[in-house]
């Protein structure tokens, strides 16, 4: 498919939207009021809106390689701040996916150049959970378990930001959740970590990590 085909596809899509709903774009251009912030992987196979069945305007989205929330990443932090302080989202969803290339590269120390600096954050996580990962003999299983662990760690990173803490301190309704997506069947799974206040953080983290041992991993 060449680049001009993308423009043609856009024209067809816009025409179809108008045919189905003549007021669609006028309504969409007036206001942005999503209740959800999605922090996901940049992988092209994980399109945020489509997999949760939401239309444009219903989901505020930030994506990067391996769905990381790094406290020196002003891009991600700016998205979180705008979502929480301006849009007043009620939920932040960190969503990873099984078979993540970034997680795989970090786990097996693949030489990929500049991105290795970014993936170093995942290698720090590997060190913390080395015993859990080493208990799995299959490399695919280790990768997929680390994909789950990575989501849980990023949920905690969201909770630790001054943005989230300030929102909770001010009584704002805000919950942070961790999900994972399977490319093989298109299904989302709740990783059993949802945090709505600072005092829930540690227990939610410990429960989510401890429950991983009983969670079946994808077989393909």
N, C-alpha and C positions, 0 to 999 in steps of 0.2 A: 504494500500500500504506500503510495507516494504522499508527499506533504499536502498536495492540492486536494487529495481525497479527504483529508481531515476537514478541510474547509467545507467541502461539499457535504460531508456527513453532518457538520454543524448546521448547515442550512436546512437539511432535511429534518434534523432533530427539532430545531426552532419552529419550523413550519408545522410539525406534528404536534408540538406543545400548544401552539396557538389554535390548531384545529380542535384539539381535545378540550382546551380551556382558554378562550380568547382573552381572559383577564390575567393569565398566569404571570407574564413578565411584568405587567404593570403592578400587580400585587407584590411580586417578589422584590421589585426595586424599591418599594416604599419603606420596608422595615426588615431588620434581621433580629430575630428573637428566638434563637435555639435554646433548648434547655440542656443540651448535652455538648460537652467537649470530648472529642475523640483524639487520643494520642496513639497513633499506630505506626506500623512499619511502612517504609516507602515502597515496598514490594508492589509491583504493578498488578499482582494477582489478588490483592486484598483491598478492593475498592470500598471505602468505608460506608458511603451512603447506600450502595446496592445491597450489601450483605445484611444490613439491618432494615432494609425496606423503607428508607426515609428519602423524602424529596429534597431538592435544593432548598436551603434556608432552614432546615430542621436539625442540622448537625454541623457544629463548628469543628474544623479538622486541622490537626497538626500531624505531619508524618515525617519520619526520618529513618535512617538505616537502623534497624533493630529496635525501634520504638523506645529510645532512651530518653530519660529526663535527667539532664546533667546540670548541676547548679552553676556552671559557668557558661551555659548555652543561652545567650540572651534572646535568641530566636524563639526557642521553646518557652522560656520564662515570659517573654512578651506576649505570646499567644495565651498562656495560662492567665496572665494578669488581665488581659483584655476580656477573656471569656468570663472570668470570675468577677472582676470589678465593674466592667461596663455592661456586658451582656447578661450578667447575673445567672449564669448556668447553674443548674441544680445538681448536675452529675458530671464527673470527669471519668471517662473510661479509658484505661490503658489496655490496648489490645495487641498482643503479639500473635505469632502464627507458628505452627509446627514446621520444621524444616527450614527455618529462617537462615538465609545465607550469611548474614552478619554474625549470628550466634555460632554457626558452624565454623566460620573463619576464626573467630576468637577462641573457640574450644580447641581447634586443631592447629592453631598458630600458622594459618596460611599467610603467605607473603603477598599482600595486595597493595602495598605502597602507602599513600597518605592516609587512607581509611583505617590503617592499623592503629593510628593514634586515637581515633574515635572508639574503636572496638576495645581499646585498652580498658575502658570502663567495665566491659563484660568480663574481662579476664580478672579484674579485681573481685567480681562476684564469684567466679569459679573458685578462687582461693578460699572464700568463706564457706562454700558448700562442697568442697572437694570430696569429703567422705560420702556424701549422698550420691554424687556423680560417679565416683569410683565403684560404687556398689552395682552399677549397671555394666554388663559386659558388652552389650551391643552398642557400637558407635552411634547408630541412629537413635537408640533409646537415650543415650547420654545427651545427644543434641536436643532431642525433644523435651527432656526433663529440664535442661538448661533454658530452653525457650520459656517454660513455665516459671522457673525460678526468676528469670529476668523480668517477666511481667510483675511478679510480686515485689521484687526490689524496686521497680520503677514506680509502682503504686506508693511505696513508702517514700520515695524521693519526692513525689508530688505532695504528699502529706507534710513533708518537712520544709517545703518552701515557705518563705515569709508570706507569700500571697495566700496560700491555703490557711496557714495559722492565723493570719489577720482576719480572714473571712470568718473562721470559727469563733475567734475572740469577739467579733462584732455580732455574733448570733446569726450569721447568714446560713441558710440551709444549703449545705454542700456535702456531697458524698463522692468518694473516690473508689472505683471498682477495678478489678483485674480480670480480663477475659483472654481467651486464646482461640484462634481460628484454625480449622483444619482444611488445608487446600484439597485434600482428597475427597471430602464430602460436602464442603461448604458450610459446615456446622460450627457454631460458636459454643464454647464451654465457659461457664463461670468458674474461676479458680478459687472461689470461696473466700475472697478477700474484699470486703467493703468497709470503708472507714468513714464515719460521719462526725468524729470529734477526736481531739488529741488523745484523750484517755482510752480510746479504743485501739490505738495504733499497735502497741506491742502485742496485745493478745491476738488481734486479727492476723498479724504477721506470723506469730508462732503457730497459730492454728492452720493457716494456709500452708506453711512449709511442712508441718508435720503430716498433713493430709495427703501430701504428694505421693507418699509411699504406697497408698492404697488406690491411687488414681491410675487406671489403665492408660497406656500410651498407644498412639496410632501404630497399626501394624503394616502400613504401606506408605 
